[in-house]
Amino acid sequence: MRFLAAVLMLTCLAFAHQAALAQGTRTGASGLPVPRFVSLKSDRVNIRIGPTREHAIGWTYVQAGLPLEIVQETELWRRVRDWEGKEGWVYHSLLSGRRTALVTPWEADAATPLRATPQSDAVIVAELKSRVLATIDKCDDGWCRIHGKGYDGWIDQTRLFGVYPDETID
């Protein structure tokens, strides 16, 4: 009887451990932190309503490089959240560790200054429209160096979806 109780307890502990990993502890099933930002590898990525290929497709992203936040993970699947707060599951190999960001996607007609140096009074080198997709080069002290087609400079870190407010990226 005690042996059976011990086996049952170990089984419950193993199940709880797997559930905790799937729900996003500090370190996920991949060994990486959860939550974290990633980007899409290809121009067409299906987002499913659950973590298997048998689950229905909820929607499809059609632009490579879009930043997503991993909020939960299993060994092969990642639950992601986009800038609008929509969540779904994507197969791990469709994601990249390349850091990208969307400029003020929450402000429809915003123009955000891109500066020559990481200072609020630095020369403005461009005005970026809302939802411009950028590659993040680095972030430190509240500023991120970003670049894209036809622009390169520094932007206030709080104006980006794809990086946490105080995150440092080298």
Residue pairs with C-beta under 8 A, 6 or more apart in sequence:
21 28
21 29
21 73
21 74
22 29
22 51
22 72
22 73
22 74
23 72
24 34
24 35
24 70
24 71
24 72
24 73
24 79
25 34
26 33
26 34
27 33
27 34
28 34
28 70
28 72
28 73
29 73
29 74
29 75
30 73
30 75
30 92
34 70
34 71
34 72
34 73
35 69
35 70
35 71
36 69
36 70
37 67
37 68
37 69
37 70
37 99
37 162
37 163
37 164
38 67
38 68
38 69
38 70
38 78
38 80
38 95
38 96
38 97
38 98
39 64
39 65
39 66
39 67
39 68
39 95
39 96
39 98
39 99
39 100
39 162
40 61
40 63
40 64
40 65
40 66
40 68
40 94
40 95
40 96
41 64
41 93
41 94
41 95
41 96
42 64
42 94
43 62
43 63
43 64
44 60
44 61
44 62
45 60
45 61
45 90
45 94
46 57
46 59
46 60
46 90
47 57
47 58
47 59
47 60
47 61
47 80
47 86
47 88
47 89
47 90
48 55
48 56
48 57
48 58
48 88
48 89
48 90
49 55
49 56
49 57
49 58
49 88
49 89
50 89
51 74
51 76
51 77
51 79
51 89
52 77
53 91
55 89
58 88
59 86
59 88
63 133
65 98
65 100
65 133
65 135
66 82
66 100
66 102
66 133
67 83
67 99
67 100
67 101
67 102
67 161
67 162
68 80
68 81
68 82
68 90
68 95
69 80
69 81
69 82
70 78
70 79
70 80
70 95
71 79
71 80
71 81
71 87
72 78
72 79
73 79
73 92
76 91
76 92
77 89
77 90
77 91
77 92
78 89
78 90
78 91
78 92
78 95
79 87
79 88
79 89
80 87
80 88
80 89
80 90
80 95
81 87
83 102
83 105
83 106
83 161
84 105
98 135
99 135
99 136
99 162
99 163
99 169
100 133
100 134
100 135
100 136
100 162
101 133
101 134
101 136
101 144
101 146
101 160
101 161
101 162
101 163
102 131
102 132
102 133
102 134
102 160
102 161
102 162
103 110
103 112
103 128
103 129
103 130
103 131
103 132
103 134
103 155
103 159
103 160
104 110
104 112
104 130
104 131
104 159
104 160
105 130
105 131
105 161
106 130
106 161
107 130
108 130
109 130
110 129
110 130
111 127
111 128
111 129
112 127
112 128
112 129
112 130
112 155
112 156
112 159
113 124
113 126
113 127
113 128
113 155
114 124
114 125
114 126
114 127
114 128
114 146
114 151
114 153
114 154
114 155
115 122
115 123
115 124
115 125
115 153
115 154
115 155
116 122
116 123
116 124
116 125
116 153
116 154
117 123
117 154
118 140
118 141
118 142
118 143
118 145
118 154
119 143
119 154
120 156
122 154
125 151
125 152
125 153
126 151
126 153
128 134
128 151
128 155
132 148
133 148
134 146
134 147
134 148
134 151
134 155
134 160
135 146
135 147
135 148
136 144
136 145
136 146
136 160
136 162
136 163
136 169
137 144
137 145
137 146
137 147
138 144
138 145
138 169
138 170
139 145
139 157
139 163
139 167
139 168
139 169
140 168
140 169
142 156
142 157
142 158
142 165
142 166
143 154
143 155
143 156
143 157
144 154
144 155
144 157
144 160
144 163
144 169
145 152
145 153
145 154
146 152
146 153
146 154
146 155
146 160
147 153
157 163
157 165
157 166
157 167
158 165
163 169
